[in-house]
Amino acid sequence: MRQPRFFLWLALSAAVVILDQASKAWLMSALTLGQSVTVTRFFDLVFVFNRGAAFSFLSSASGWQRWFFVALALVISAGVLTLMKHHAHERLQPLALALVLGGALGNVIDRLSHGAVVDFLYFHIERHYWPAFNVADSAISIGVVLMLWQQFARRK
């Protein structure tokens, strides 16, 4: 039973990659780089490139960070694949891992094709802004929260 379930988790990762890349392709066809469109009082669509990692970490480095983040994401993805195969018979753990894997690969595709990650979801409250992010970032964040939730639930 382990193998068929493993392929279902891989399919979920692939779905995350497809949704992420499709949303970015749509955005890049609809907006120009740097353009912003107000959707609600607290949410804008923006088209920005993030050359760094989360919260633009290392975005102003000289360019080496592109290959560093590609290599790091691929190494982490290999580890995630191993864990996902080992835990394929479970529900929450491989779900979380599949989301992380799909998100990581979605952002790797951006780094390889654009030299940076395409970010476009921009939330704010008055003058307080959350950094722009994308579908891949959301999948990674949800996956990490699910992993933490499972760890805390196991302790109880």
C-alpha positions as CSV (number, residue, x, y, z in Angstrom):
1,M,0.0,0.0,0.0
2,R,3.0,2.3,0.5
3,Q,3.8,2.8,-3.2
4,P,0.3,3.8,-4.5
5,R,-0.1,6.3,-1.7
6,F,3.4,7.7,-2.3
7,F,2.4,8.5,-5.9
8,L,-0.7,10.2,-4.7
9,W,1.4,12.5,-2.5
10,L,3.7,13.2,-5.5
11,A,0.6,14.1,-7.5
12,L,-0.4,16.6,-4.9
13,S,3.1,18.1,-5.1
14,A,2.8,18.3,-8.9
15,A,-0.6,20.0,-8.5
16,V,1.0,22.6,-6.2
17,V,3.7,23.2,-8.8
18,I,1.1,23.5,-11.6
19,L,-1.1,25.9,-9.7
20,D,1.9,28.0,-8.7
21,Q,3.3,28.2,-12.2
22,A,-0.1,28.9,-13.8
23,S,-0.9,31.7,-11.3
24,K,2.5,33.3,-12.0
25,A,2.1,33.0,-15.8
26,W,-1.3,34.6,-15.6
27,L,0.1,37.4,-13.4
28,M,3.1,38.1,-15.7
29,S,0.7,38.3,-18.7
30,A,-1.7,40.6,-16.9
31,L,0.7,43.0,-15.1
32,T,4.1,44.6,-15.9
33,L,7.0,44.3,-13.5
34,G,6.4,46.7,-10.6
35,Q,2.8,47.2,-11.3
36,S,0.2,47.0,-8.5
37,V,-3.6,46.6,-8.7
38,T,-5.7,47.2,-5.6
39,V,-8.2,44.4,-5.1
40,T,-9.5,45.3,-1.7
41,R,-8.6,47.8,1.1
42,F,-6.2,45.2,2.5
43,F,-5.0,43.2,-0.6
44,D,-3.2,44.1,-3.8
45,L,-1.9,42.1,-6.7
46,V,1.7,43.2,-7.4
47,F,4.3,41.9,-9.8
48,V,7.7,41.8,-8.1
49,F,10.8,39.6,-8.4
50,N,12.4,38.4,-5.1
51,R,16.0,37.5,-5.6
52,G,16.3,36.4,-2.0
53,A,14.4,34.0,0.2
54,A,11.6,34.6,2.7
55,F,11.1,38.2,3.6
56,S,13.6,39.1,0.9
57,F,16.5,37.6,2.9
58,L,19.7,38.1,0.9
59,S,17.9,39.8,-2.0
60,S,20.5,42.5,-2.3
61,A,23.4,40.0,-2.6
62,S,25.5,40.0,-5.8
63,G,23.8,37.1,-7.5
64,W,25.4,34.1,-5.9
65,Q,22.2,33.6,-3.8
66,R,20.3,32.4,-6.9
67,W,22.3,29.2,-7.1
68,F,22.6,28.8,-3.4
69,F,18.8,28.8,-3.0
70,V,18.4,26.5,-6.0
71,A,20.9,24.0,-4.5
72,L,19.5,24.3,-1.0
73,A,15.9,23.7,-2.3
74,L,17.0,20.7,-4.3
75,V,18.8,19.2,-1.3
76,I,15.8,19.8,0.9
77,S,13.5,18.4,-1.7
78,A,15.5,15.2,-1.8
79,G,15.2,14.9,1.9
80,V,11.5,15.7,1.8
81,L,11.0,13.0,-0.9
82,T,12.7,10.4,1.3
83,L,10.6,11.4,4.3
84,M,7.4,11.4,2.2
85,K,8.1,7.9,1.0
86,H,8.8,6.7,4.5
87,H,5.6,8.2,5.8
88,A,3.4,7.6,2.8
89,H,1.0,5.4,4.7
90,E,0.2,8.2,7.1
91,R,-2.1,11.2,6.4
92,L,-0.9,14.5,7.9
93,Q,2.9,14.1,7.6
94,P,3.0,13.2,3.9
95,L,0.4,15.9,3.2
96,A,2.6,18.5,4.9
97,L,5.7,17.2,3.1
98,A,3.9,17.1,-0.3
99,L,3.0,20.8,0.1
100,V,6.5,21.8,1.1
101,L,7.9,19.8,-1.9
102,G,5.5,21.4,-4.4
103,G,6.2,24.9,-3.1
104,A,10.0,24.4,-3.1
105,L,10.0,23.1,-6.6
106,G,7.7,25.9,-7.8
107,N,10.1,28.5,-6.5
108,V,13.1,26.6,-8.0
109,I,11.5,26.7,-11.4
110,D,11.2,30.5,-11.0
111,R,14.9,30.9,-10.0
112,L,16.0,28.8,-13.0
113,S,13.8,30.5,-15.5
114,H,13.7,34.1,-14.2
115,G,16.7,34.4,-11.9
116,A,14.3,35.2,-9.1
117,V,11.0,34.2,-7.6
118,V,7.8,35.8,-8.8
119,D,5.8,37.2,-5.9
120,F,2.4,38.8,-6.3
121,L,0.1,38.4,-3.3
122,Y,0.4,41.6,-1.2
123,F,-1.6,42.0,2.1
124,H,-1.6,45.1,4.2
125,I,-3.5,46.9,7.0
126,E,-3.2,50.6,6.8
127,R,0.6,51.2,6.8
128,H,1.5,47.7,7.9
129,Y,2.6,45.5,5.0
130,W,3.3,41.8,4.8
131,P,5.9,41.0,2.2
132,A,4.6,39.9,-1.2
133,F,4.4,36.1,-1.6
134,N,3.0,33.5,-4.0
135,V,1.2,30.1,-4.1
136,A,4.4,28.2,-3.6
137,D,5.2,30.2,-0.5
138,S,1.7,29.6,0.8
139,A,2.1,25.8,0.3
140,I,5.4,25.8,2.1
141,S,4.0,27.7,5.0
142,I,0.9,25.5,5.3
143,G,3.1,22.4,5.1
144,V,5.4,23.7,7.9
145,V,2.4,24.6,10.1
146,L,0.9,21.1,9.6
147,M,4.2,19.5,10.5
148,L,4.4,21.6,13.7
149,W,0.8,20.8,14.5
150,Q,1.5,17.1,14.2
151,Q,4.6,17.3,16.4
152,F,2.7,19.1,19.1
153,A,-0.3,16.7,18.8
154,R,2.0,13.7,19.2
155,R,3.4,15.1,22.5
156,K,-0.1,15.2,24.0
